[in-house]
Amino acid sequence: MKFPQTNITKLSRKAVLSITKIIVVSLFFLIGVMKGVMNIVIQNGSKTKANTPVNISEKSKISPKNTPIPIRDSFGFPIKKDNANA
């Protein structure tokens, strides 16, 4: 026996289907985003960067010999002749 379908039942069925579709699509989207984030974190976390600073003790440094007097300071400005020996 088939029951007559009214506009309210059709509307409620469409509403339930659309809400279910939105929930399913958002869950798949969130799972995909989380998978991508975890993939990036795992790949970047296991690598050591080339510019990672290394702690070098003062005793292990070799002092340079026969180096010329610098003509520029640490900021790149020319050193004046009267401050060169300071």
C-alpha positions as CSV (number, residue, x, y, z in Angstrom):
1,M,0.0,0.0,0.0
2,K,1.4,3.3,-1.1
3,F,0.9,6.4,1.1
4,P,0.2,9.7,-0.7
5,Q,3.2,12.1,-0.6
6,T,2.4,15.6,0.3
7,N,4.6,18.6,-0.3
8,I,5.7,18.6,3.4
9,T,7.1,15.1,3.2
10,K,8.9,15.9,-0.1
11,L,10.3,19.0,1.5
12,S,11.4,17.3,4.6
13,R,13.0,14.5,2.6
14,K,15.0,17.1,0.6
15,A,16.0,18.9,3.7
16,V,17.3,15.7,5.4
17,L,19.2,14.7,2.2
18,S,20.8,18.1,1.8
19,I,21.8,18.3,5.4
20,T,23.3,14.8,5.2
21,K,25.1,15.7,2.0
22,I,26.6,18.8,3.7
23,I,27.8,16.8,6.7
24,V,29.4,14.1,4.6
25,V,31.1,16.5,2.2
26,S,32.4,18.6,5.2
27,L,33.7,15.4,6.9
28,F,35.6,14.3,3.7
29,F,37.0,17.8,3.4
30,L,38.2,17.9,7.0
31,I,39.8,14.5,6.7
32,G,41.6,15.6,3.5
33,V,42.9,18.8,5.1
34,M,44.0,17.0,8.2
35,K,45.8,14.3,6.1
36,G,47.6,17.1,4.1
37,V,48.6,18.9,7.3
38,M,49.9,15.7,8.9
39,N,51.8,14.9,5.7
40,I,53.5,18.3,5.7
41,V,54.3,18.1,9.5
42,I,55.8,14.6,9.2
43,Q,57.9,15.4,6.1
44,N,59.3,18.7,7.5
45,G,59.7,17.4,11.0
46,S,62.0,14.6,10.0
47,K,64.4,16.7,7.9
48,T,67.2,18.8,9.4
49,K,67.6,22.1,7.7
50,A,70.8,23.1,6.1
51,N,71.0,26.4,7.9
52,T,70.5,25.0,11.3
53,P,72.9,26.8,13.7
54,V,75.5,24.5,15.3
55,N,76.9,25.1,18.7
56,I,80.6,25.4,18.4
57,S,82.7,25.8,21.5
58,E,85.3,28.5,21.6
59,K,88.0,25.9,22.2
60,S,87.4,24.1,19.0
61,K,87.6,27.2,16.8
62,I,90.9,27.6,14.9
63,S,92.2,31.2,15.1
64,P,93.1,32.6,11.7
65,K,96.7,33.5,10.9
66,N,98.1,36.1,8.6
67,T,94.7,37.7,8.0
68,P,94.7,41.2,6.6
69,I,93.2,44.1,8.6
70,P,89.5,44.3,7.7
71,I,88.4,47.3,5.6
72,R,84.8,47.0,6.5
73,D,83.0,46.7,9.9
74,S,80.3,44.1,10.7
75,F,77.6,46.4,9.1
76,G,79.5,46.7,5.8
77,F,80.7,50.3,6.3
78,P,84.3,51.2,5.6
79,I,86.5,51.4,8.6
80,K,88.3,54.8,9.1
81,K,92.0,54.7,9.2
82,D,92.2,56.0,12.8
83,N,89.8,53.3,14.1
84,A,91.4,50.4,12.1
85,N,93.7,49.4,15.0
86,A,91.1,49.7,17.7
